[in-house]
Amino acid sequence: MNILGIETSCDYGGVVPEIASRDHVRMLLPLIQQVLGEAGIEKPDAIAYTAGPGLVGALMVGGGMANGLGLAWACPVIPVHHMEGHLLAPMLEDDPPEFPFLALLVSGGHTMLIAVRALGDYRLLGTTLDDAVGEAFDKTAKLLGLGYPGGPALAALAENGNDKAFAFPRPMLQKPGFDFSFSGLKTAVMLEVRKAEAAGKLCREDVAASFQRAAVDTLVKRAIKAANSQGLERIVVAGGVGANKLLRKEIAAHFDGRVFYPRMEFCTDNGAMIAIAGALRLAEATPADEIKVRSRWPIASLNVPRPAH
């Protein structure tokens, strides 16, 4: 079965909503035609689209396109939760994780720890109280004069730096629970950068490396603690920051169980992860009839009611 995945959440900072929506309108149909042509497919058997959370204008474009094509092609459509797409992205690999597992979802818009017992059985263990980790990467990159989005550029710069040059804080590690906070780390980096600039001694590589180490240490220790608390032997790392090489190295080195990731091109927002989530929820597909999108959509609301034991 061939499923077309449409991802238009646009769930990150740095975009102008009106411009983003117009660009989606302009580019989406030609892109779909290109993808189907390259795959040698006249039309898919079903269409999965991101219904939320995200920028509502861009979501409406994707939802409208999915339902319009569904009517034209007489195929069912499946609204998909953006973050469920991320946590299921490793299912695209040859060695996918089995349920249950802990999902560490890290991106420009989200930082979450979710106990995943089965499809539609999600327990949110922790989230960020302020900036998402990807946003902290981007803001630190901006301080260092790097482009946007700055996560990959900062990681590349950090490879030539000393990650012990600055003793940046590891926020929340001494607090109970599994929530995150990156505003204090971001502020500490800003103060050190300003001080170094004033003294004419700014080493951008050292700042990048020290920041990255602090952020990764926080993610790794929090994730492993959460997995152990739930008795979970598998961790899935997904989302744009899931492509960070240091994060992948450190969590694999310190966790006793197995760690799974999507391949690099499936870490950032992509249609393939929406398609695999749609494939797993194919039984819920409906005829194209109504555009259903939500700017806010708690992932726990996807949970299937289960009988009490």
C-alpha positions as CSV (number, residue, x, y, z in Angstrom):
1,M,0.0,0.0,0.0
2,N,1.2,3.5,-0.9
3,I,0.5,6.3,1.5
4,L,1.3,10.0,0.8
5,G,2.4,11.9,3.8
6,I,1.9,15.7,3.9
7,E,3.7,17.6,6.7
8,T,3.0,21.3,7.0
9,S,3.1,21.9,10.8
10,C,5.7,24.7,10.6
11,D,6.0,24.3,14.4
12,Y,9.1,26.4,15.0
13,G,10.1,30.0,15.5
14,G,11.5,32.4,13.0
15,V,8.7,32.3,10.4
16,V,6.1,34.9,9.4
17,P,2.7,33.0,9.5
18,E,1.2,34.8,6.4
19,I,4.3,34.3,4.3
20,A,4.7,30.6,5.5
21,S,1.1,29.9,4.5
22,R,1.4,31.5,1.1
23,D,4.6,29.6,0.4
24,H,2.9,26.3,1.3
25,V,0.0,27.1,-1.1
26,R,2.5,27.9,-3.9
27,M,4.9,25.0,-3.4
28,L,2.8,22.0,-2.0
29,L,1.0,20.8,-5.2
30,P,4.1,20.9,-7.4
31,L,6.1,19.1,-4.7
32,I,3.4,16.3,-4.5
33,Q,3.5,16.0,-8.3
34,Q,7.3,15.7,-8.2
35,V,7.3,13.1,-5.4
36,L,4.6,10.9,-7.1
37,G,6.4,11.2,-10.4
38,E,9.8,10.2,-9.0
39,A,8.1,7.2,-7.2
40,G,6.3,6.2,-10.4
41,I,2.9,6.3,-8.7
42,E,-0.2,7.8,-10.3
43,K,-2.1,8.1,-7.1
44,P,-1.7,6.8,-3.5
45,D,-4.0,4.4,-1.7
46,A,-4.4,6.8,1.2
47,I,-3.2,10.3,2.3
48,A,-1.9,11.1,5.8
49,Y,-1.5,14.8,6.8
50,T,-0.4,16.7,9.8
51,A,-3.5,17.9,11.6
52,G,-1.6,19.6,14.5
53,P,-0.1,20.9,16.6
54,G,1.5,23.7,14.6
55,L,0.9,27.0,12.7
56,V,-2.7,26.9,11.9
57,G,-2.5,28.6,8.5
58,A,0.1,26.1,7.2
59,L,-1.8,23.2,8.7
60,M,-4.9,24.4,6.9
61,V,-3.0,24.3,3.6
62,G,-1.9,20.7,4.2
63,G,-5.3,19.6,5.4
64,G,-7.1,21.3,2.5
65,M,-4.7,19.7,0.0
66,A,-5.1,16.2,1.6
67,N,-8.9,16.4,1.6
68,G,-9.1,17.9,-1.9
69,L,-6.8,15.2,-3.3
70,G,-8.7,12.5,-1.3
71,L,-11.9,13.6,-3.1
72,A,-10.3,13.7,-6.5
73,W,-8.6,10.3,-6.1
74,A,-11.4,8.7,-4.0
75,C,-9.0,7.6,-1.3
76,P,-9.2,7.9,2.5
77,V,-7.4,10.5,4.5
78,I,-5.8,10.2,8.0
79,P,-5.2,13.2,10.2
80,V,-1.9,12.7,12.1
81,H,-0.5,14.2,15.3
82,H,2.9,15.9,14.5
83,M,4.7,14.6,17.6
84,E,3.3,11.1,17.1
85,G,4.9,11.2,13.6
86,H,8.2,12.0,15.3
87,L,8.1,9.3,17.9
88,L,7.1,6.7,15.2
89,A,9.8,7.8,12.7
90,P,12.2,5.0,13.7
91,M,9.5,2.6,12.5
92,L,10.8,3.5,9.0
93,E,14.1,1.7,9.7
94,D,15.0,-1.9,9.0
95,D,15.4,-2.5,12.7
96,P,12.5,-0.7,14.3
97,P,11.9,-0.5,18.0
98,E,9.3,-2.7,19.6
99,F,6.8,-1.3,22.1
100,P,7.2,-0.3,24.9
101,F,9.8,2.4,24.8
102,L,10.7,5.9,26.2
103,A,10.5,8.6,23.5
104,L,12.8,11.7,23.9
105,L,11.3,14.2,21.4
106,V,13.7,17.1,20.9
107,S,13.1,19.9,18.4
108,G,12.9,23.6,17.9
109,G,9.3,23.6,19.3
110,H,9.3,20.6,21.7
111,T,11.3,18.9,24.4
112,M,9.3,15.9,25.8
113,L,9.8,12.6,27.5
114,I,7.0,10.2,26.8
115,A,6.4,6.6,28.0
116,V,5.1,4.8,24.9
117,R,3.4,1.5,25.9
118,A,1.7,0.9,22.5
119,L,0.2,2.9,19.6
120,G,-2.2,5.3,21.3
121,D,-0.9,4.6,24.8
122,Y,1.3,7.7,25.7
123,R,2.1,9.1,29.1
124,L,3.8,12.4,29.1
125,L,6.5,12.2,31.8
126,G,8.2,15.6,31.3
127,T,8.3,18.6,29.1
128,T,10.1,21.9,28.9
129,L,9.0,24.7,31.3
130,D,10.3,27.4,28.9
131,D,12.5,27.2,25.7
132,A,12.6,23.9,23.8
133,V,16.2,22.6,23.5
134,G,16.2,23.3,19.7
135,E,15.2,26.9,20.4
136,A,18.1,27.2,22.9
137,F,20.5,25.9,20.2
138,D,19.2,28.4,17.7
139,K,19.4,31.3,20.2
140,T,22.9,30.4,21.2
141,A,23.9,30.1,17.6
142,K,22.5,33.6,16.9
143,L,24.6,35.0,19.8
144,L,27.6,33.5,18.1
145,G,26.7,35.1,14.8
146,L,25.6,31.9,13.1
147,G,22.7,31.6,10.7
148,Y,19.1,30.3,11.3
149,P,18.3,27.5,12.0
150,G,21.5,27.4,14.0
151,G,21.6,23.9,15.6
152,P,23.6,22.1,12.9
153,A,26.0,25.1,12.5
154,L,26.6,25.3,16.3
155,A,27.3,21.6,16.5
156,A,29.8,21.9,13.7
157,L,31.5,24.8,15.4
158,A,31.6,22.9,18.7
159,E,33.7,20.1,17.1
160,N,36.7,22.4,17.3
161,G,36.0,23.7,20.8
162,N,36.8,22.8,24.4
163,D,33.6,21.7,26.1
164,K,35.1,22.3,29.6
165,A,36.0,25.9,28.9
166,F,32.8,27.2,30.5
167,A,31.0,25.7,33.5
168,F,27.5,26.2,32.1
169,P,24.6,25.0,34.3
170,R,22.8,21.7,33.8
171,P,19.2,22.9,34.6
172,M,16.7,20.9,36.6
173,L,19.0,17.9,37.1
174,Q,18.7,18.2,40.9
175,K,14.9,18.7,40.8
176,P,12.4,15.8,41.2
177,G,10.4,14.7,38.1
178,F,11.4,14.8,34.5
179,D,10.8,18.4,33.3
180,F,13.3,20.5,31.5
181,S,14.3,24.2,31.5
182,F,16.8,25.8,29.2
183,S,16.2,29.5,29.9
184,G,18.9,29.6,32.6
185,L,21.4,27.9,30.4
186,K,20.7,30.3,27.6
187,T,21.1,33.3,29.9
188,A,24.4,31.9,31.3
189,V,25.7,31.6,27.7
190,M,24.6,35.2,26.9
191,L,26.4,36.6,29.9
192,E,29.6,34.8,29.2
193,V,29.5,35.8,25.5
194,R,29.0,39.5,26.4
195,K,31.8,39.3,29.0
196,A,34.2,37.7,26.6
197,E,33.3,40.2,23.8
198,A,34.0,43.1,26.2
199,A,37.4,41.7,27.0
200,G,38.1,40.9,23.3
201,K,38.6,37.2,24.2
202,L,35.6,35.5,22.7
203,C,36.3,31.9,21.5
204,R,33.1,30.9,19.7
205,E,34.2,27.3,19.4
206,D,34.6,27.0,23.2
207,V,31.3,28.6,23.9
208,A,29.5,26.3,21.4
209,A,31.2,23.2,22.7
210,S,30.5,24.1,26.4
211,F,26.9,24.9,25.6
212,Q,26.3,21.8,23.6
213,R,27.8,19.6,26.3
214,A,25.6,21.2,29.0
215,A,22.5,20.7,26.9
216,V,23.3,17.2,26.0
217,D,24.2,16.2,29.5
218,T,20.8,17.5,30.7
219,L,18.9,15.6,28.0
220,V,20.8,12.3,28.5
221,K,20.6,12.2,32.3
222,R,16.9,13.2,32.3
223,A,16.0,10.6,29.7
224,I,17.9,7.7,31.3
225,K,16.4,8.6,34.7
226,A,12.9,8.6,33.1
227,A,13.4,5.3,31.3
228,N,14.7,3.6,34.4
229,S,11.8,4.9,36.5
230,Q,9.4,3.3,34.0
231,G,11.3,0.0,33.6
232,L,11.8,0.7,29.9
233,E,14.7,-1.0,28.1
234,R,14.4,1.0,24.9
235,I,14.8,4.7,24.2
236,V,13.8,6.4,20.9
237,V,15.4,9.8,20.2
238,A,13.6,11.8,17.6
239,G,13.1,15.3,16.4
240,G,15.5,17.7,14.8
241,V,17.9,17.8,17.7
242,G,17.9,14.0,17.6
243,A,20.4,14.3,14.7
244,N,23.0,15.8,17.1
245,K,26.0,13.5,17.0
246,L,27.0,14.2,20.6
247,L,23.5,13.4,21.9
248,R,23.5,10.1,20.0
249,K,26.9,9.2,21.3
250,E,26.3,10.0,24.9
251,I,22.9,8.4,25.3
252,A,24.1,5.2,23.7
253,A,27.2,5.2,26.0
254,H,25.3,5.7,29.2
255,F,22.1,3.8,28.8
256,D,22.1,0.0,29.5
257,G,19.3,-0.7,27.1
258,R,19.0,-0.1,23.3
259,V,18.7,3.3,21.7
260,F,16.8,3.9,18.4
261,Y,16.9,6.9,16.0
262,P,15.4,7.7,12.7
263,R,18.0,8.2,10.0
264,M,19.2,11.8,9.7
265,E,16.8,13.0,7.0
266,F,13.9,11.8,9.0
267,C,14.8,13.7,12.2
268,T,13.6,17.1,11.1
269,D,10.0,17.5,10.0
270,N,9.2,15.4,7.0
271,G,6.4,13.7,5.2
272,A,7.7,10.2,5.6
273,M,7.1,10.2,9.4
274,I,3.5,11.4,8.8
275,A,3.1,8.6,6.3
276,I,4.3,5.8,8.7
277,A,2.1,7.2,11.4
278,G,-0.8,7.2,9.0
279,A,0.0,3.6,7.9
280,L,-0.1,2.5,11.6
281,R,-3.5,4.3,12.0
282,L,-4.9,3.2,8.7
283,A,-7.9,1.6,10.4
284,E,-8.9,5.1,11.5
285,A,-8.9,6.5,7.9
286,T,-12.1,8.3,6.8
287,P,-13.4,9.5,3.4
288,A,-12.2,13.0,2.6
289,D,-14.9,15.4,3.9
290,E,-13.6,18.0,6.4
291,I,-10.3,19.8,7.2
292,K,-9.5,18.9,10.8
293,V,-6.5,20.9,12.2
294,R,-5.5,22.1,15.7
295,S,-2.9,24.6,16.6
296,R,-2.7,23.0,20.1
297,W,-3.1,19.3,20.6
298,P,-1.8,17.4,23.7
299,I,-0.4,14.1,22.6
300,A,-2.0,12.3,25.6
301,S,-5.4,13.1,24.0
302,L,-4.6,10.4,21.5
303,N,-4.8,7.7,24.1
304,V,-7.2,4.9,23.5
305,P,-9.4,4.2,26.5
306,R,-8.4,0.9,28.1
307,P,-10.4,-1.2,30.5
308,A,-9.4,-1.0,34.1
309,H,-7.7,-3.9,35.6
